Amino acid sequence: MLKIPKVYVSYHIYLFHSKYAIRDFREVTMLNAEKLKKRFYIFLVFYFLFGTTIYFLFDSAVSPDFTRQYKIILFVLEVVYFDLPLVLALVLNNYIDKKTKTIEK
């Protein structure tokens, strides 16, 4: 069974009993939802624009004999090309977070 720390429980009880804390909690969740939406759209752009185009270019440029001979190398390259858009999206999200934090301060 999952044990929840007492501090966590008491903080949430306080949140739900104080009208100002509930308002602040809602504002924080709205900001988090907006950040998640931005991150999702950035991920989709990087994944569909770069990931699939690189994969289709790579798949059409390689002959079947070459794929049988260098199966392991091609597998590693495919994994890298599928993970590359995700890594680029994470880097861009971190960059945007750093820029928005400096603007908010």
Rosetta constraint file for C-alpha pairs under 8 A:
AtomPair CA 4 CA 8 HARMONIC 6.93 0.50
AtomPair CA 4 CA 9 HARMONIC 7.04 0.50
AtomPair CA 5 CA 9 HARMONIC 6.61 0.50
AtomPair CA 6 CA 10 HARMONIC 6.02 0.50
AtomPair CA 7 CA 11 HARMONIC 6.02 0.50
AtomPair CA 8 CA 12 HARMONIC 6.39 0.50
AtomPair CA 9 CA 13 HARMONIC 6.22 0.50
AtomPair CA 10 CA 14 HARMONIC 6.14 0.50
AtomPair CA 11 CA 15 HARMONIC 6.19 0.50
AtomPair CA 12 CA 16 HARMONIC 6.27 0.50
AtomPair CA 13 CA 17 HARMONIC 6.33 0.50
AtomPair CA 14 CA 18 HARMONIC 6.17 0.50
AtomPair CA 14 CA 21 HARMONIC 7.73 0.50
AtomPair CA 15 CA 19 HARMONIC 7.80 0.50
AtomPair CA 15 CA 21 HARMONIC 5.11 0.50
AtomPair CA 15 CA 22 HARMONIC 5.58 0.50
AtomPair CA 15 CA 25 HARMONIC 7.49 0.50
AtomPair CA 16 CA 21 HARMONIC 7.33 0.50
AtomPair CA 16 CA 22 HARMONIC 6.01 0.50
AtomPair CA 17 CA 21 HARMONIC 7.98 0.50
AtomPair CA 17 CA 22 HARMONIC 7.83 0.50
AtomPair CA 18 CA 22 HARMONIC 6.25 0.50
AtomPair CA 19 CA 23 HARMONIC 6.33 0.50
AtomPair CA 20 CA 24 HARMONIC 6.25 0.50
AtomPair CA 21 CA 25 HARMONIC 5.95 0.50
AtomPair CA 22 CA 26 HARMONIC 6.15 0.50
AtomPair CA 23 CA 27 HARMONIC 6.30 0.50
AtomPair CA 24 CA 28 HARMONIC 6.23 0.50
AtomPair CA 25 CA 29 HARMONIC 6.26 0.50
AtomPair CA 26 CA 30 HARMONIC 6.15 0.50
AtomPair CA 27 CA 31 HARMONIC 6.32 0.50
AtomPair CA 28 CA 32 HARMONIC 6.25 0.50
AtomPair CA 29 CA 33 HARMONIC 6.10 0.50
AtomPair CA 30 CA 34 HARMONIC 6.24 0.50
AtomPair CA 31 CA 35 HARMONIC 6.23 0.50
AtomPair CA 32 CA 36 HARMONIC 6.12 0.50
AtomPair CA 33 CA 37 HARMONIC 6.18 0.50
AtomPair CA 34 CA 38 HARMONIC 6.27 0.50
AtomPair CA 35 CA 39 HARMONIC 6.14 0.50
AtomPair CA 36 CA 40 HARMONIC 6.04 0.50
AtomPair CA 37 CA 41 HARMONIC 6.23 0.50
AtomPair CA 38 CA 42 HARMONIC 6.14 0.50
AtomPair CA 39 CA 43 HARMONIC 6.06 0.50
AtomPair CA 39 CA 89 HARMONIC 7.64 0.50
AtomPair CA 39 CA 93 HARMONIC 6.31 0.50
AtomPair CA 40 CA 44 HARMONIC 6.19 0.50
AtomPair CA 41 CA 45 HARMONIC 6.20 0.50
AtomPair CA 42 CA 46 HARMONIC 6.25 0.50
AtomPair CA 42 CA 89 HARMONIC 6.09 0.50
AtomPair CA 42 CA 93 HARMONIC 7.74 0.50
AtomPair CA 43 CA 47 HARMONIC 5.88 0.50
AtomPair CA 43 CA 85 HARMONIC 7.35 0.50
AtomPair CA 43 CA 86 HARMONIC 6.47 0.50
AtomPair CA 43 CA 89 HARMONIC 5.15 0.50
AtomPair CA 43 CA 90 HARMONIC 7.85 0.50
AtomPair CA 44 CA 48 HARMONIC 5.88 0.50
AtomPair CA 45 CA 49 HARMONIC 5.71 0.50
AtomPair CA 45 CA 50 HARMONIC 7.87 0.50
AtomPair CA 46 CA 50 HARMONIC 5.51 0.50
AtomPair CA 46 CA 51 HARMONIC 6.90 0.50
AtomPair CA 46 CA 85 HARMONIC 5.14 0.50
AtomPair CA 46 CA 86 HARMONIC 7.22 0.50
AtomPair CA 46 CA 88 HARMONIC 7.16 0.50
AtomPair CA 46 CA 89 HARMONIC 6.26 0.50
AtomPair CA 47 CA 51 HARMONIC 4.80 0.50
AtomPair CA 47 CA 52 HARMONIC 6.83 0.50
AtomPair CA 47 CA 82 HARMONIC 7.93 0.50
AtomPair CA 47 CA 85 HARMONIC 5.01 0.50
AtomPair CA 47 CA 86 HARMONIC 6.69 0.50
AtomPair CA 48 CA 52 HARMONIC 5.47 0.50
AtomPair CA 48 CA 53 HARMONIC 7.36 0.50
AtomPair CA 49 CA 53 HARMONIC 6.20 0.50
AtomPair CA 50 CA 54 HARMONIC 5.93 0.50
AtomPair CA 50 CA 85 HARMONIC 6.37 0.50
AtomPair CA 51 CA 55 HARMONIC 6.16 0.50
AtomPair CA 51 CA 81 HARMONIC 6.22 0.50
AtomPair CA 51 CA 82 HARMONIC 5.64 0.50
AtomPair CA 51 CA 83 HARMONIC 7.99 0.50
AtomPair CA 51 CA 84 HARMONIC 7.23 0.50
AtomPair CA 51 CA 85 HARMONIC 5.72 0.50
AtomPair CA 52 CA 56 HARMONIC 6.06 0.50
AtomPair CA 52 CA 82 HARMONIC 7.91 0.50
AtomPair CA 53 CA 57 HARMONIC 6.06 0.50
AtomPair CA 54 CA 58 HARMONIC 5.96 0.50
AtomPair CA 54 CA 81 HARMONIC 6.94 0.50
AtomPair CA 55 CA 59 HARMONIC 5.95 0.50
AtomPair CA 55 CA 78 HARMONIC 7.19 0.50
AtomPair CA 55 CA 81 HARMONIC 6.89 0.50
AtomPair CA 55 CA 82 HARMONIC 7.66 0.50
AtomPair CA 56 CA 60 HARMONIC 6.06 0.50
AtomPair CA 57 CA 61 HARMONIC 6.12 0.50
AtomPair CA 58 CA 62 HARMONIC 6.52 0.50
AtomPair CA 62 CA 66 HARMONIC 6.54 0.50
AtomPair CA 62 CA 67 HARMONIC 6.95 0.50
AtomPair CA 63 CA 67 HARMONIC 6.49 0.50
AtomPair CA 64 CA 68 HARMONIC 6.38 0.50
AtomPair CA 65 CA 69 HARMONIC 6.32 0.50
AtomPair CA 66 CA 70 HARMONIC 6.07 0.50
AtomPair CA 67 CA 71 HARMONIC 5.40 0.50
AtomPair CA 67 CA 74 HARMONIC 7.01 0.50
AtomPair CA 70 CA 74 HARMONIC 6.18 0.50
AtomPair CA 71 CA 75 HARMONIC 6.13 0.50
AtomPair CA 72 CA 76 HARMONIC 6.30 0.50
AtomPair CA 73 CA 77 HARMONIC 6.27 0.50
AtomPair CA 74 CA 78 HARMONIC 6.07 0.50
AtomPair CA 75 CA 79 HARMONIC 6.23 0.50
AtomPair CA 76 CA 80 HARMONIC 6.24 0.50
AtomPair CA 77 CA 81 HARMONIC 6.10 0.50
AtomPair CA 78 CA 82 HARMONIC 6.07 0.50
AtomPair CA 79 CA 83 HARMONIC 6.06 0.50
AtomPair CA 80 CA 84 HARMONIC 5.74 0.50
AtomPair CA 81 CA 85 HARMONIC 7.34 0.50
AtomPair CA 82 CA 86 HARMONIC 7.63 0.50
AtomPair CA 83 CA 87 HARMONIC 6.29 0.50
AtomPair CA 84 CA 88 HARMONIC 6.12 0.50
AtomPair CA 85 CA 89 HARMONIC 6.05 0.50
AtomPair CA 86 CA 90 HARMONIC 6.24 0.50
AtomPair CA 87 CA 91 HARMONIC 6.18 0.50
AtomPair CA 88 CA 92 HARMONIC 6.12 0.50
AtomPair CA 89 CA 93 HARMONIC 6.05 0.50
AtomPair CA 90 CA 94 HARMONIC 6.17 0.50
AtomPair CA 91 CA 95 HARMONIC 6.21 0.50
AtomPair CA 92 CA 96 HARMONIC 6.16 0.50
AtomPair CA 93 CA 97 HARMONIC 6.10 0.50
AtomPair CA 94 CA 98 HARMONIC 6.20 0.50
AtomPair CA 95 CA 99 HARMONIC 6.28 0.50
AtomPair CA 96 CA 100 HARMONIC 6.07 0.50
AtomPair CA 97 CA 101 HARMONIC 6.05 0.50
AtomPair CA 98 CA 102 HARMONIC 6.43 0.50
AtomPair CA 99 CA 103 HARMONIC 6.41 0.50
AtomPair CA 100 CA 104 HARMONIC 6.09 0.50
AtomPair CA 101 CA 105 HARMONIC 6.36 0.50
